[in-house]
Amino acid sequence: QQVTWTQLSMEENTEEDSFFNRIKLWLLNIPLGCRILFLMNIILYLFEFIFPSLLGRMCLQPYQIINFHEYFRLITPPFFHLGLLHIVFNMLAFIRVIPIFEIKKMGTFQ
Protein backbone atom coordinates (compact mmCIF):
# COMPACT_ATOMS: atom_id res chain seq x y z
CA GLN A 1 0.00 0.00 0.00
CA GLN A 2 1.53 3.29 -1.13
CA VAL A 3 1.18 6.36 1.07
CA THR A 4 0.79 9.65 -0.80
CA TRP A 5 1.83 13.20 0.05
CA THR A 6 -1.82 14.27 0.22
CA GLN A 7 -2.57 11.65 2.87
CA LEU A 8 0.30 12.94 4.97
CA SER A 9 -0.50 16.60 4.38
CA MET A 10 -3.90 16.06 5.99
CA GLU A 11 -2.13 14.93 9.16
CA GLU A 12 0.36 17.82 9.25
CA ASN A 13 0.15 20.21 12.17
CA THR A 14 3.55 21.87 12.35
CA GLU A 15 6.64 22.21 10.19
CA GLU A 16 8.53 19.82 12.45
CA ASP A 17 5.74 17.28 12.16
CA SER A 18 5.80 17.73 8.39
CA PHE A 19 9.52 16.92 8.24
CA PHE A 20 9.05 13.65 10.13
CA ASN A 21 6.03 12.75 8.02
CA ARG A 22 8.10 13.19 4.87
CA ILE A 23 10.84 10.96 6.28
CA LYS A 24 8.18 8.39 7.19
CA LEU A 25 6.70 8.55 3.70
CA TRP A 26 10.11 8.20 2.11
CA LEU A 27 10.90 5.11 4.20
CA LEU A 28 7.50 3.55 3.54
CA ASN A 29 7.95 3.85 -0.24
CA ILE A 30 11.26 1.93 -0.20
CA PRO A 31 10.78 -1.83 -0.78
CA LEU A 32 10.93 -3.85 2.43
CA GLY A 33 14.18 -5.74 1.69
CA CYS A 34 15.98 -2.49 0.86
CA ARG A 35 14.55 -0.83 3.94
CA ILE A 36 15.88 -3.63 6.16
CA LEU A 37 19.38 -3.48 4.64
CA PHE A 38 19.40 0.31 4.78
CA LEU A 39 18.49 0.35 8.47
CA MET A 40 20.99 -2.44 9.24
CA ASN A 41 23.76 -0.34 7.71
CA ILE A 42 22.76 2.71 9.74
CA ILE A 43 22.51 0.74 13.00
CA LEU A 44 25.88 -0.98 12.45
CA TYR A 45 27.47 2.38 11.67
CA LEU A 46 26.21 3.68 15.02
CA PHE A 47 27.63 0.56 16.73
CA GLU A 48 31.05 1.47 15.30
CA PHE A 49 31.01 4.59 17.49
CA ILE A 50 30.19 2.58 20.60
CA PHE A 51 32.67 -0.25 19.85
CA PRO A 52 35.54 1.20 17.75
CA SER A 53 37.39 -2.14 17.62
CA LEU A 54 34.40 -3.71 15.87
CA LEU A 55 35.51 -2.39 12.48
CA GLY A 56 38.87 -4.16 12.64
CA ARG A 57 37.23 -7.34 13.89
CA MET A 58 34.73 -7.52 11.02
CA CYS A 59 36.69 -6.30 8.01
CA LEU A 60 37.87 -8.54 5.19
CA GLN A 61 41.25 -10.04 6.06
CA PRO A 62 42.15 -13.09 3.95
CA TYR A 63 44.79 -14.24 6.44
CA GLN A 64 42.19 -14.45 9.22
CA ILE A 65 39.72 -16.24 6.95
CA ILE A 66 42.18 -18.89 5.80
CA ASN A 67 44.15 -19.51 9.00
CA PHE A 68 41.49 -18.97 11.66
CA HIS A 69 38.39 -19.98 9.65
CA GLU A 70 36.61 -16.67 10.30
CA TYR A 71 34.22 -17.02 7.38
CA PHE A 72 31.89 -14.31 8.69
CA ARG A 73 34.48 -11.86 7.30
CA LEU A 74 33.24 -12.69 3.79
CA ILE A 75 29.76 -11.32 4.62
CA THR A 76 30.27 -8.44 7.06
CA PRO A 77 32.44 -5.90 5.14
CA PRO A 78 29.59 -4.32 3.13
CA PHE A 79 27.89 -3.33 6.38
CA PHE A 80 30.82 -1.38 7.85
CA HIS A 81 31.90 2.10 6.80
CA LEU A 82 34.96 4.21 7.58
CA GLY A 83 33.32 7.60 8.02
CA LEU A 84 30.20 9.70 7.76
CA LEU A 85 30.73 10.62 4.09
CA HIS A 86 31.44 6.98 3.26
CA ILE A 87 28.11 5.79 4.63
CA VAL A 88 26.15 8.79 3.29
CA PHE A 89 27.31 8.30 -0.30
CA ASN A 90 27.00 4.51 -0.12
CA MET A 91 23.44 4.77 1.20
CA LEU A 92 22.48 7.38 -1.41
CA ALA A 93 23.70 5.06 -4.16
CA PHE A 94 22.12 2.04 -2.45
CA ILE A 95 18.69 3.67 -2.18
CA ARG A 96 18.74 4.71 -5.84
CA VAL A 97 19.95 1.41 -7.34
CA ILE A 98 18.92 -1.52 -5.16
CA PRO A 99 15.10 -0.98 -5.25
CA ILE A 100 15.27 -1.45 -9.03
CA PHE A 101 16.76 -4.91 -8.56
CA GLU A 102 14.41 -5.82 -5.75
CA ILE A 103 11.24 -4.79 -7.55
CA LYS A 104 12.03 -5.70 -11.15
CA LYS A 105 14.45 -8.63 -10.88
CA MET A 106 13.98 -10.48 -7.60
CA GLY A 107 10.60 -9.42 -6.25
CA THR A 108 9.86 -7.81 -2.93
CA PHE A 109 8.64 -8.94 0.48
CA GLN A 110 5.77 -6.43 0.57
Legacy VTK file of the C-alpha trace (Angstrom):
# vtk DataFile Version 3.0
C-alpha trace
ASCII
DATASET POLYDATA
POINTS 110 float
0.000 0.000 0.000
1.530 3.293 -1.127
1.182 6.361 1.071
0.793 9.648 -0.800
1.827 13.200 0.047
-1.824 14.272 0.216
-2.575 11.652 2.868
0.297 12.936 4.968
-0.499 16.602 4.383
-3.895 16.064 5.994
-2.126 14.930 9.157
0.362 17.823 9.255
0.147 20.213 12.170
3.551 21.872 12.353
6.636 22.213 10.194
8.529 19.817 12.451
5.744 17.284 12.156
5.800 17.731 8.390
9.519 16.916 8.243
9.048 13.651 10.134
6.027 12.748 8.018
8.103 13.188 4.867
10.835 10.957 6.282
8.184 8.394 7.194
6.698 8.553 3.695
10.113 8.203 2.107
10.903 5.110 4.195
7.497 3.551 3.536
7.954 3.848 -0.237
11.256 1.931 -0.199
10.777 -1.828 -0.781
10.933 -3.851 2.429
14.177 -5.737 1.690
15.984 -2.485 0.861
14.554 -0.826 3.942
15.882 -3.626 6.159
19.383 -3.484 4.638
19.402 0.315 4.783
18.486 0.347 8.466
20.986 -2.440 9.241
23.760 -0.342 7.706
22.760 2.713 9.744
22.515 0.736 12.995
25.879 -0.977 12.454
27.467 2.382 11.667
26.209 3.678 15.024
27.631 0.563 16.727
31.047 1.467 15.303
31.013 4.586 17.494
30.190 2.582 20.601
32.667 -0.246 19.848
35.542 1.195 17.750
37.391 -2.139 17.622
34.396 -3.710 15.869
35.510 -2.385 12.479
38.872 -4.159 12.641
37.233 -7.336 13.889
34.729 -7.521 11.021
36.692 -6.299 8.005
37.874 -8.537 5.190
41.252 -10.039 6.062
42.151 -13.093 3.950
44.788 -14.238 6.441
42.191 -14.448 9.220
39.719 -16.239 6.955
42.184 -18.888 5.800
44.149 -19.509 8.996
41.486 -18.970 11.663
38.388 -19.985 9.646
36.612 -16.669 10.302
34.224 -17.018 7.380
31.891 -14.309 8.685
34.484 -11.859 7.300
33.242 -12.694 3.795
29.762 -11.324 4.621
30.266 -8.438 7.062
32.442 -5.897 5.141
29.586 -4.320 3.132
27.893 -3.332 6.381
30.820 -1.385 7.852
31.900 2.102 6.802
34.961 4.213 7.581
33.325 7.599 8.020
30.205 9.704 7.761
30.733 10.619 4.092
31.440 6.978 3.258
28.108 5.786 4.625
26.151 8.786 3.289
27.313 8.297 -0.302
26.997 4.509 -0.116
23.444 4.767 1.199
22.483 7.378 -1.412
23.701 5.062 -4.161
22.123 2.045 -2.454
18.693 3.668 -2.177
18.738 4.709 -5.844
19.948 1.409 -7.341
18.916 -1.520 -5.159
15.105 -0.985 -5.252
15.266 -1.448 -9.032
16.758 -4.908 -8.561
14.412 -5.824 -5.747
11.240 -4.786 -7.550
12.028 -5.698 -11.152
14.447 -8.629 -10.878
13.980 -10.476 -7.605
10.599 -9.425 -6.255
9.860 -7.807 -2.931
8.635 -8.936 0.485
5.773 -6.427 0.568
LINES 1 111
110 0 1 2 3 4 5 6 7 8 9 10 11 12 13 14 15 16 17 18 19 20 21 22 23 24 25 26 27 28 29 30 31 32 33 34 35 36 37 38 39 40 41 42 43 44 45 46 47 48 49 50 51 52 53 54 55 56 57 58 59 60 61 62 63 64 65 66 67 68 69 70 71 72 73 74 75 76 77 78 79 80 81 82 83 84 85 86 87 88 89 90 91 92 93 94 95 96 97 98 99 100 101 102 103 104 105 106 107 108 109
